[in-house]
Amino acid sequence: MGNKEDIKRIGIETIEKEYSAIINLKKSVNDDFVRCVELIYNSSGRVIVAGIGKSANIATKIVSTLNSTGTPAIFMHAADAIHGDLGIIKEDDILICVSKSGETSEIKVLVSLLKTRKNSLIAIVGNINSYLAKQADYVIDVTVEKEACPNNLAPTASTTAQMVMGDALAMALLKCRGFTAEDFAKYHPGGSLGKKLYLKVSGLYIRNEVPEVDINDDIRSVIVEISSKRLGATIVSDKGKIVGIVTDGDLRRMLEKNTSLDFITAKDVMSLNPKTIDSECLVVNALDVMRNNNITQLAVLKNDKYVGVIHLHDILKEGIL
């Protein structure tokens, strides 16, 4: 086992080699790259991405990225393809074959079978003189000078280059399609990412009770309202209009200044002009308001009428923060 400095050096060298491989890809974003994007964009079919070994793992990632950004895609393992999975390919589908060498036996058999069809074949390949590159209709060069592996054997820089080029294709297609954050949300309804894009304040505040006191209510009524509604605050209103908010912090500061609670009312303790948010706003926007103002509650308005409170804890429970 090497010493600490050797381990650090190897880690840094790996990053530098893979960084170099990525930078060198710039030259491959050429007219052929553009033609591939245009071909996929104008196709009425799906994108079938095939590979074997580590390239198969990269192919599955490319498929996931394409699907999540508006381009229908399916993974096909090169070995399984020649044993029956070719049946998934439809007439209008476009094939992308990912390979470092472009010379593996499974890839050669697959390509020869694909050439009997009318489907267009794109090669993302690390050897432009390979069988795959010569047989493909379009070639995207992902050649790397050397793997990050000290023995130049384990696919490292080459698979990184493949993945980055797949991302470049997906992002170019995303731009062509005018794919928006709202579109993205449709494909990611689950998890914190999806919730950031679609969950509205209206979906959270309705779970809470609606704390509210009159401007002239005594301090004991204010304390009971805050305690019973369990949101750490209560809105203060005057003839149905929001005029302030009383929080736990306001109560603590009031107690530090006063020994007697007699004759103290909500208006004596409240903070003026509480921050509000419309019920149709995204929860992530509510979170931004809370962060920017260092607060944990917002009064929620619907058609300019006070309807409830959204608390930071509501957002935390959804895993958005």
C-alpha positions as a LaTeX table, in Angstrom:
\begin{tabular}{lrrr}
\hline
Residue & $x$ (\AA) & $y$ (\AA) & $z$ (\AA) \\
\hline
Met1 & 0.00 & 0.00 & 0.00 \\
Gly2 & 1.36 & 3.42 & $-0.94$ \\
Asn3 & 1.78 & 6.30 & 1.48 \\
Lys4 & $-0.68$ & 9.17 & 1.76 \\
Glu5 & 1.14 & 11.35 & $-0.75$ \\
Asp6 & 1.21 & 8.56 & $-3.34$ \\
Ile7 & $-2.52$ & 7.99 & $-2.92$ \\
Lys8 & $-3.22$ & 11.72 & $-3.33$ \\
Arg9 & $-0.95$ & 11.87 & $-6.39$ \\
Ile10 & $-2.72$ & 8.97 & $-8.08$ \\
Gly11 & $-6.10$ & 10.52 & $-7.39$ \\
Ile12 & $-5.03$ & 13.86 & $-8.87$ \\
Glu13 & $-3.41$ & 12.21 & $-11.90$ \\
Thr14 & $-6.61$ & 10.29 & $-12.59$ \\
Ile15 & $-8.64$ & 13.47 & $-12.53$ \\
Glu16 & $-6.13$ & 15.27 & $-14.76$ \\
Lys17 & $-6.09$ & 12.48 & $-17.34$ \\
Glu18 & $-9.87$ & 12.31 & $-17.50$ \\
Tyr19 & $-10.10$ & 16.10 & $-17.64$ \\
Ser20 & $-7.70$ & 16.07 & $-20.59$ \\
Ala21 & $-9.83$ & 13.43 & $-22.33$ \\
Ile22 & $-12.93$ & 15.60 & $-21.92$ \\
Ile23 & $-11.25$ & 18.77 & $-23.20$ \\
Asn24 & $-10.04$ & 16.94 & $-26.29$ \\
Leu25 & $-13.66$ & 16.10 & $-27.14$ \\
Lys26 & $-14.22$ & 19.67 & $-28.27$ \\
Lys27 & $-12.87$ & 18.83 & $-31.70$ \\
Ser28 & $-15.50$ & 16.11 & $-32.06$ \\
Val29 & $-18.34$ & 18.58 & $-31.69$ \\
Asn30 & $-18.25$ & 19.25 & $-35.43$ \\
Asp31 & $-20.55$ & 19.05 & $-38.42$ \\
Asp32 & $-20.96$ & 15.30 & $-37.91$ \\
Phe33 & $-22.14$ & 15.98 & $-34.37$ \\
Val34 & $-24.65$ & 18.52 & $-35.69$ \\
Arg35 & $-25.93$ & 16.04 & $-38.29$ \\
Cys36 & $-26.48$ & 13.43 & $-35.55$ \\
Val37 & $-28.47$ & 15.90 & $-33.46$ \\
Glu38 & $-30.55$ & 16.92 & $-36.47$ \\
Leu39 & $-31.14$ & 13.30 & $-37.42$ \\
Ile40 & $-32.44$ & 12.39 & $-33.96$ \\
Tyr41 & $-34.46$ & 15.60 & $-33.60$ \\
Asn42 & $-36.25$ & 15.08 & $-36.92$ \\
Ser43 & $-36.89$ & 11.39 & $-36.35$ \\
Ser44 & $-40.34$ & 10.09 & $-35.47$ \\
Gly45 & $-38.79$ & 6.98 & $-33.90$ \\
Arg46 & $-36.86$ & 6.25 & $-30.75$ \\
Val47 & $-33.15$ & 6.16 & $-30.04$ \\
Ile48 & $-31.80$ & 2.66 & $-29.38$ \\
Val49 & $-28.45$ & 2.81 & $-27.58$ \\
Ala50 & $-26.29$ & $-0.32$ & $-27.57$ \\
Gly51 & $-22.99$ & $-1.29$ & $-26.01$ \\
Ile52 & $-21.13$ & $-4.10$ & $-24.29$ \\
Gly53 & $-19.00$ & $-4.25$ & $-21.16$ \\
Lys54 & $-18.32$ & $-0.85$ & $-19.55$ \\
Ser55 & $-19.67$ & 0.83 & $-22.67$ \\
Ala56 & $-23.01$ & $-0.85$ & $-21.97$ \\
Asn57 & $-23.07$ & 0.85 & $-18.58$ \\
Ile58 & $-22.46$ & 4.19 & $-20.26$ \\
Ala59 & $-25.16$ & 3.41 & $-22.82$ \\
Thr60 & $-27.72$ & 2.94 & $-20.04$ \\
Lys61 & $-26.78$ & 6.33 & $-18.61$ \\
Ile62 & $-27.14$ & 7.99 & $-22.01$ \\
Val63 & $-30.58$ & 6.39 & $-22.36$ \\
Ser64 & $-31.63$ & 7.71 & $-18.95$ \\
Thr65 & $-30.49$ & 11.22 & $-19.80$ \\
Leu66 & $-32.22$ & 11.21 & $-23.18$ \\
Asn67 & $-35.48$ & 9.94 & $-21.70$ \\
Ser68 & $-35.46$ & 12.52 & $-18.92$ \\
Thr69 & $-34.89$ & 15.39 & $-21.34$ \\
Gly70 & $-37.55$ & 14.60 & $-23.91$ \\
Thr71 & $-35.93$ & 12.15 & $-26.33$ \\
Pro72 & $-37.47$ & 8.63 & $-26.12$ \\
Ala73 & $-34.67$ & 6.09 & $-25.82$ \\
Ile74 & $-34.15$ & 2.38 & $-25.08$ \\
Phe75 & $-31.04$ & 0.47 & $-24.02$ \\
Met76 & $-30.10$ & $-2.67$ & $-25.93$ \\
His77 & $-27.19$ & $-4.84$ & $-24.79$ \\
Ala78 & $-25.06$ & $-5.82$ & $-27.78$ \\
Ala79 & $-24.79$ & $-9.44$ & $-26.67$ \\
Asp80 & $-28.53$ & $-9.79$ & $-26.05$ \\
Ala81 & $-29.29$ & $-8.05$ & $-29.34$ \\
Ile82 & $-27.80$ & $-10.87$ & $-31.39$ \\
His83 & $-29.81$ & $-13.39$ & $-29.39$ \\
Gly84 & $-33.27$ & $-11.98$ & $-30.00$ \\
Asp85 & $-33.40$ & $-8.41$ & $-28.68$ \\
Leu86 & $-33.15$ & $-6.98$ & $-32.18$ \\
Gly87 & $-36.90$ & $-7.37$ & $-32.17$ \\
Ile88 & $-37.27$ & $-4.16$ & $-30.15$ \\
Ile89 & $-36.04$ & $-2.08$ & $-33.09$ \\
Lys90 & $-38.77$ & $-0.40$ & $-35.13$ \\
Glu91 & $-38.52$ & 0.94 & $-38.64$ \\
Asp92 & $-38.05$ & 4.61 & $-37.69$ \\
Asp93 & $-35.69$ & 4.03 & $-34.76$ \\
Ile94 & $-32.13$ & 5.36 & $-34.78$ \\
Leu95 & $-29.30$ & 3.21 & $-33.46$ \\
Ile96 & $-26.39$ & 4.52 & $-31.40$ \\
Cys97 & $-23.60$ & 2.05 & $-30.74$ \\
Val98 & $-21.13$ & 2.94 & $-27.97$ \\
Ser99 & $-17.73$ & 1.25 & $-28.07$ \\
Lys100 & $-14.12$ & 2.06 & $-27.29$ \\
Ser101 & $-12.47$ & $-0.28$ & $-29.78$ \\
Gly102 & $-15.30$ & $-0.76$ & $-32.25$ \\
Glu103 & $-13.88$ & $-4.22$ & $-32.85$ \\
Thr104 & $-15.44$ & $-6.57$ & $-30.29$ \\
Ser105 & $-17.01$ & $-9.69$ & $-31.79$ \\
Glu106 & $-20.49$ & $-8.84$ & $-30.46$ \\
Ile107 & $-20.32$ & $-5.35$ & $-31.94$ \\
Lys108 & $-19.23$ & $-6.70$ & $-35.32$ \\
Val109 & $-22.09$ & $-9.19$ & $-35.44$ \\
Leu110 & $-24.57$ & $-6.56$ & $-34.29$ \\
Val111 & $-23.43$ & $-4.05$ & $-36.89$ \\
Ser112 & $-23.59$ & $-6.59$ & $-39.68$ \\
Leu113 & $-27.17$ & $-7.40$ & $-38.71$ \\
Leu114 & $-28.11$ & $-3.74$ & $-38.45$ \\
Lys115 & $-26.78$ & $-3.06$ & $-41.93$ \\
Thr116 & $-29.51$ & $-5.30$ & $-43.33$ \\
Arg117 & $-32.05$ & $-2.84$ & $-41.97$ \\
Lys118 & $-32.84$ & 0.72 & $-43.02$ \\
Asn119 & $-32.18$ & 2.19 & $-39.58$ \\
Ser120 & $-29.50$ & 4.89 & $-39.34$ \\
Leu121 & $-26.48$ & 3.91 & $-37.26$ \\
Ile122 & $-24.47$ & 6.39 & $-35.16$ \\
Ala123 & $-21.15$ & 5.25 & $-33.71$ \\
Ile124 & $-19.80$ & 6.82 & $-30.53$ \\
Val125 & $-16.44$ & 5.15 & $-30.85$ \\
Gly126 & $-12.87$ & 5.49 & $-29.62$ \\
Asn127 & $-11.27$ & 4.16 & $-32.79$ \\
Ile128 & $-12.25$ & 5.89 & $-36.02$ \\
Asn129 & $-10.46$ & 3.21 & $-38.06$ \\
Ser130 & $-12.48$ & 0.39 & $-36.51$ \\
Tyr131 & $-15.06$ & $-1.86$ & $-38.13$ \\
Leu132 & $-17.85$ & $-0.03$ & $-36.29$ \\
Ala133 & $-16.68$ & 3.41 & $-37.43$ \\
Lys134 & $-16.37$ & 2.31 & $-41.06$ \\
Gln135 & $-19.81$ & 0.71 & $-41.11$ \\
Ala136 & $-21.69$ & 3.47 & $-39.29$ \\
Asp137 & $-23.64$ & 6.16 & $-41.12$ \\
Tyr138 & $-22.42$ & 8.80 & $-38.66$ \\
Val139 & $-19.33$ & 8.80 & $-36.42$ \\
Ile140 & $-18.70$ & 10.73 & $-33.22$ \\
Asp141 & $-15.05$ & 10.38 & $-32.26$ \\
Val142 & $-14.38$ & 9.83 & $-28.54$ \\
Thr143 & $-10.78$ & 8.66 & $-28.89$ \\
Val144 & $-8.61$ & 9.13 & $-25.80$ \\
Glu145 & $-4.83$ & 9.16 & $-25.76$ \\
Lys146 & $-4.55$ & 7.05 & $-22.64$ \\
Glu147 & $-6.72$ & 5.57 & $-19.93$ \\
Ala148 & $-6.37$ & 6.90 & $-16.40$ \\
Cys149 & $-5.51$ & 3.33 & $-15.41$ \\
Pro150 & $-1.72$ & 3.06 & $-14.81$ \\
Asn151 & $-1.68$ & $-0.04$ & $-17.01$ \\
Asn152 & $-3.76$ & 1.70 & $-19.69$ \\
Leu153 & $-6.25$ & $-1.16$ & $-19.45$ \\
Ala154 & $-9.27$ & $-0.42$ & $-17.24$ \\
Pro155 & $-11.81$ & 1.75 & $-19.10$ \\
Thr156 & $-11.65$ & 5.08 & $-17.27$ \\
Ala157 & $-10.90$ & 8.10 & $-19.44$ \\
Ser158 & $-12.60$ & 6.38 & $-22.37$ \\
Thr159 & $-15.87$ & 5.78 & $-20.54$ \\
Thr160 & $-15.80$ & 9.32 & $-19.16$ \\
Ala161 & $-15.44$ & 10.62 & $-22.72$ \\
Gln162 & $-18.36$ & 8.46 & $-23.88$ \\
Met163 & $-20.59$ & 9.70 & $-21.09$ \\
Val164 & $-19.74$ & 13.36 & $-21.66$ \\
Met165 & $-20.44$ & 13.04 & $-25.38$ \\
Gly166 & $-23.77$ & 11.41 & $-24.59$ \\
Asp167 & $-24.59$ & 14.37 & $-22.35$ \\
Ala168 & $-23.58$ & 16.77 & $-25.12$ \\
Leu169 & $-25.99$ & 15.06 & $-27.51$ \\
Ala170 & $-28.80$ & 15.11 & $-24.95$ \\
Met171 & $-28.31$ & 18.78 & $-24.08$ \\
Ala172 & $-28.18$ & 19.80 & $-27.75$ \\
Leu173 & $-31.43$ & 17.93 & $-28.33$ \\
Leu174 & $-32.95$ & 19.51 & $-25.22$ \\
Lys175 & $-32.17$ & 22.94 & $-26.63$ \\
Cys176 & $-33.59$ & 22.02 & $-30.05$ \\
Arg177 & $-36.84$ & 20.88 & $-28.43$ \\
Gly178 & $-37.15$ & 23.99 & $-26.28$ \\
Phe179 & $-37.36$ & 21.67 & $-23.27$ \\
Thr180 & $-38.30$ & 23.75 & $-20.19$ \\
Ala181 & $-38.19$ & 23.27 & $-16.42$ \\
Glu182 & $-41.93$ & 22.57 & $-16.56$ \\
Asp183 & $-41.32$ & 19.82 & $-19.12$ \\
Phe184 & $-38.57$ & 18.42 & $-16.92$ \\
Ala185 & $-40.98$ & 18.28 & $-13.98$ \\
Lys186 & $-43.35$ & 16.09 & $-16.00$ \\
Tyr187 & $-40.62$ & 13.48 & $-16.34$ \\
His188 & $-39.46$ & 13.79 & $-12.72$ \\
Pro189 & $-42.61$ & 13.88 & $-10.58$ \\
Gly190 & $-41.01$ & 11.93 & $-7.75$ \\
Gly191 & $-38.25$ & 12.87 & $-5.33$ \\
Ser192 & $-36.98$ & 16.24 & $-4.21$ \\
Leu193 & $-36.00$ & 17.29 & $-7.73$ \\
Gly194 & $-39.50$ & 16.87 & $-9.08$ \\
Lys195 & $-41.04$ & 18.56 & $-6.06$ \\
Lys196 & $-38.88$ & 21.63 & $-6.59$ \\
Leu197 & $-40.30$ & 21.93 & $-10.07$ \\
Tyr198 & $-43.98$ & 21.31 & $-9.45$ \\
Leu199 & $-44.98$ & 21.39 & $-5.77$ \\
Lys200 & $-46.96$ & 24.51 & $-4.95$ \\
Val201 & $-47.56$ & 26.25 & $-1.64$ \\
Ser202 & $-51.23$ & 25.26 & $-1.94$ \\
Gly203 & $-50.21$ & 21.64 & $-1.53$ \\
Leu204 & $-48.64$ & 22.25 & 1.89 \\
Tyr205 & $-50.37$ & 25.05 & 3.77 \\
Ile206 & $-53.76$ & 23.24 & 3.72 \\
Arg207 & $-52.31$ & 20.61 & 6.07 \\
Asn208 & $-51.92$ & 23.24 & 8.77 \\
Glu209 & $-54.43$ & 25.00 & 10.94 \\
Val210 & $-54.96$ & 28.73 & 10.38 \\
Pro211 & $-53.57$ & 30.79 & 13.28 \\
Glu212 & $-55.13$ & 34.23 & 13.60 \\
Val213 & $-55.86$ & 36.74 & 16.33 \\
Asp214 & $-57.42$ & 40.20 & 16.34 \\
Ile215 & $-55.19$ & 43.20 & 16.78 \\
Asn216 & $-56.86$ & 43.97 & 20.12 \\
Asp217 & $-56.74$ & 40.43 & 21.56 \\
Asp218 & $-54.86$ & 40.17 & 24.85 \\
Ile219 & $-51.46$ & 38.50 & 25.05 \\
Arg220 & $-52.87$ & 35.39 & 26.71 \\
Ser221 & $-55.12$ & 34.78 & 23.68 \\
Val222 & $-52.10$ & 35.25 & 21.43 \\
Ile223 & $-50.06$ & 32.69 & 23.39 \\
Val224 & $-52.90$ & 30.17 & 23.33 \\
Glu225 & $-53.36$ & 30.63 & 19.56 \\
Ile226 & $-49.65$ & 30.10 & 18.83 \\
Ser227 & $-49.50$ & 27.08 & 21.12 \\
Ser228 & $-52.65$ & 25.40 & 19.85 \\
Lys229 & $-51.94$ & 25.86 & 16.13 \\
Arg230 & $-48.35$ & 24.57 & 16.54 \\
Leu231 & $-46.78$ & 26.75 & 13.86 \\
Gly232 & $-44.67$ & 28.99 & 16.06 \\
Ala233 & $-46.59$ & 32.09 & 15.06 \\
Thr234 & $-49.97$ & 33.66 & 14.51 \\
Ile235 & $-51.17$ & 36.24 & 12.04 \\
Val236 & $-52.64$ & 39.43 & 13.49 \\
Ser237 & $-55.60$ & 40.90 & 11.61 \\
Asp238 & $-57.71$ & 44.01 & 11.81 \\
Lys239 & $-61.17$ & 43.77 & 10.24 \\
Gly240 & $-60.03$ & 40.85 & 8.12 \\
Lys241 & $-56.84$ & 42.49 & 6.89 \\
Ile242 & $-53.36$ & 41.24 & 7.83 \\
Val243 & $-51.53$ & 43.87 & 9.86 \\
Gly244 & $-48.83$ & 41.87 & 11.59 \\
Ile245 & $-47.45$ & 38.59 & 12.90 \\
Val246 & $-46.49$ & 37.41 & 16.37 \\
Thr247 & $-43.85$ & 34.67 & 16.56 \\
Asp248 & $-42.31$ & 32.69 & 19.40 \\
Gly249 & $-39.36$ & 35.06 & 19.17 \\
Asp250 & $-41.60$ & 38.08 & 19.59 \\
Leu251 & $-43.05$ & 36.54 & 22.75 \\
Arg252 & $-39.60$ & 35.87 & 24.20 \\
Arg253 & $-38.48$ & 39.41 & 23.54 \\
Met254 & $-41.68$ & 40.73 & 25.09 \\
Leu255 & $-41.13$ & 38.67 & 28.26 \\
Glu256 & $-37.58$ & 39.98 & 28.57 \\
Lys257 & $-38.93$ & 43.54 & 28.67 \\
Asn258 & $-42.08$ & 43.06 & 30.76 \\
Thr259 & $-42.76$ & 41.52 & 34.14 \\
Ser260 & $-46.53$ & 41.88 & 33.84 \\
Leu261 & $-48.76$ & 40.63 & 31.04 \\
Asp262 & $-51.68$ & 42.83 & 32.05 \\
Phe263 & $-53.02$ & 45.13 & 29.36 \\
Ile264 & $-50.62$ & 43.83 & 26.64 \\
Thr265 & $-52.37$ & 43.13 & 23.34 \\
Ala266 & $-51.39$ & 41.64 & 20.01 \\
Lys267 & $-50.63$ & 45.03 & 18.48 \\
Asp268 & $-48.08$ & 45.73 & 21.25 \\
Val269 & $-46.05$ & 42.61 & 20.37 \\
Met270 & $-46.55$ & 42.02 & 16.68 \\
Ser271 & $-44.07$ & 42.62 & 13.88 \\
Leu272 & $-45.52$ & 44.78 & 11.12 \\
Asn273 & $-45.86$ & 43.85 & 7.45 \\
Pro274 & $-45.28$ & 40.09 & 7.63 \\
Lys275 & $-43.89$ & 38.35 & 4.56 \\
Thr276 & $-46.54$ & 36.68 & 2.42 \\
Ile277 & $-46.68$ & 34.36 & $-0.56$ \\
Asp278 & $-49.41$ & 33.43 & $-3.00$ \\
Ser279 & $-50.83$ & 29.93 & $-2.70$ \\
Glu280 & $-50.05$ & 29.23 & $-6.38$ \\
Cys281 & $-46.34$ & 29.94 & $-6.02$ \\
Leu282 & $-43.86$ & 27.07 & $-6.01$ \\
Val283 & $-42.70$ & 25.84 & $-2.62$ \\
Val284 & $-39.10$ & 26.42 & $-3.68$ \\
Asn285 & $-39.94$ & 30.13 & $-4.07$ \\
Ala286 & $-41.37$ & 30.17 & $-0.55$ \\
Leu287 & $-38.12$ & 28.65 & 0.67 \\
Asp288 & $-36.15$ & 31.41 & $-1.06$ \\
Val289 & $-38.23$ & 34.09 & 0.69 \\
Met290 & $-37.65$ & 32.41 & 4.06 \\
Arg291 & $-33.91$ & 32.16 & 3.47 \\
Asn292 & $-33.56$ & 35.73 & 2.25 \\
Asn293 & $-35.42$ & 37.10 & 5.28 \\
Asn294 & $-34.14$ & 34.63 & 7.88 \\
Ile295 & $-37.67$ & 33.56 & 8.88 \\
Thr296 & $-39.45$ & 30.21 & 9.21 \\
Gln297 & $-43.09$ & 31.09 & 8.42 \\
Leu298 & $-44.95$ & 32.80 & 5.62 \\
Ala299 & $-48.55$ & 33.94 & 5.53 \\
Val300 & $-50.28$ & 32.38 & 2.52 \\
Leu301 & $-52.64$ & 34.45 & 0.38 \\
Lys302 & $-55.26$ & 33.24 & $-2.05$ \\
Asn303 & $-56.85$ & 35.93 & $-4.18$ \\
Asp304 & $-55.19$ & 38.40 & $-1.77$ \\
Lys305 & $-57.02$ & 36.85 & 1.18 \\
Tyr306 & $-55.21$ & 35.24 & 4.12 \\
Val307 & $-55.80$ & 31.48 & 4.09 \\
Gly308 & $-53.04$ & 29.96 & 6.20 \\
Val309 & $-49.36$ & 29.60 & 7.00 \\
Ile310 & $-46.56$ & 27.61 & 5.43 \\
His311 & $-43.72$ & 26.68 & 7.78 \\
Leu312 & $-40.12$ & 25.75 & 7.06 \\
His313 & $-40.81$ & 22.36 & 8.66 \\
Asp314 & $-43.44$ & 21.67 & 5.99 \\
Ile315 & $-40.77$ & 22.11 & 3.35 \\
Leu316 & $-38.23$ & 20.01 & 5.23 \\
Lys317 & $-40.71$ & 17.13 & 5.45 \\
Glu318 & $-40.95$ & 17.12 & 1.65 \\
Gly319 & $-37.20$ & 16.78 & 1.34 \\
Ile320 & $-36.88$ & 19.90 & $-0.77$ \\
Leu321 & $-34.25$ & 21.65 & 1.34 \\
\hline
\end{tabular}
